[in-house]
């Protein structure tokens, strides 16, 4: 493997989501699911939007975590 190929492979691995990030997102989605309507309103979210986000799989990360 050339140095350039190794460098490219390393960049790909470093951009891959980490398990710790996936678990953090999963925990945040569970917390979002448990919020009452008043808390959701404070955040500017509807119950439907919160349920939609909470139902996403743990590996479906927000774009900000995809480098």
C-alpha positions as CSV (number, residue, x, y, z in Angstrom):
1,X,0.0,0.0,0.0
2,X,1.4,3.4,-0.9
3,X,1.7,6.2,1.5
4,X,-1.0,8.1,-0.3
5,X,-3.4,5.1,0.0
6,X,-2.6,4.7,3.7
7,X,-3.2,8.4,4.2
8,X,-6.6,8.1,2.4
9,X,-7.6,5.1,4.5
10,X,-6.6,6.8,7.7
11,X,-8.8,9.9,6.8
12,X,-11.7,7.6,6.1
13,X,-11.4,5.8,9.5
14,X,-11.0,9.1,11.3
15,X,-14.2,10.4,9.7
16,X,-16.2,7.3,10.6
17,X,-18.6,7.8,13.5
18,X,-17.3,6.4,16.8
19,X,-19.4,4.1,18.9
20,X,-19.2,6.6,21.8
21,X,-20.9,9.2,19.5
22,X,-23.6,6.7,18.5
23,X,-24.3,5.9,22.1
24,X,-24.4,9.5,23.1
25,X,-27.0,10.2,20.3
26,X,-29.0,7.2,21.4
27,X,-29.1,8.5,25.0
28,X,-30.1,12.0,23.8
29,X,-32.9,10.6,21.7
30,X,-34.2,8.5,24.7
31,X,-34.1,11.7,26.8
32,X,-36.0,13.6,24.1
33,X,-38.6,10.8,24.0
34,X,-39.2,11.2,27.8
35,X,-39.7,15.0,27.8
36,X,-43.2,16.3,28.5
37,X,-45.1,18.7,26.2
38,X,-44.1,21.8,28.2
39,X,-40.4,20.9,27.9
40,X,-40.8,20.2,24.2
41,X,-42.5,23.6,23.7
42,X,-39.6,25.3,25.5
43,X,-37.3,23.7,22.9
44,X,-39.6,24.7,20.1
45,X,-40.4,21.1,19.2
46,X,-43.7,19.4,18.6
47,X,-44.4,16.0,20.0
48,X,-44.4,14.6,16.5
49,X,-41.0,16.0,15.7
50,X,-39.6,14.6,19.0
51,X,-41.0,11.2,18.4
52,X,-39.7,11.2,14.8
53,X,-36.2,12.1,16.1
54,X,-36.4,9.6,19.0
55,X,-37.4,6.8,16.6
56,X,-34.3,7.1,14.5
57,X,-31.8,4.3,14.8
58,X,-28.6,4.9,16.9
59,X,-26.4,4.7,13.8
60,X,-28.4,7.4,12.0
61,X,-26.3,10.3,13.2
62,X,-26.9,14.0,12.7
63,X,-24.8,15.5,9.9
64,X,-22.8,17.6,12.3
65,X,-21.2,14.3,13.5
66,X,-20.3,13.3,10.0
67,X,-17.0,15.0,9.3
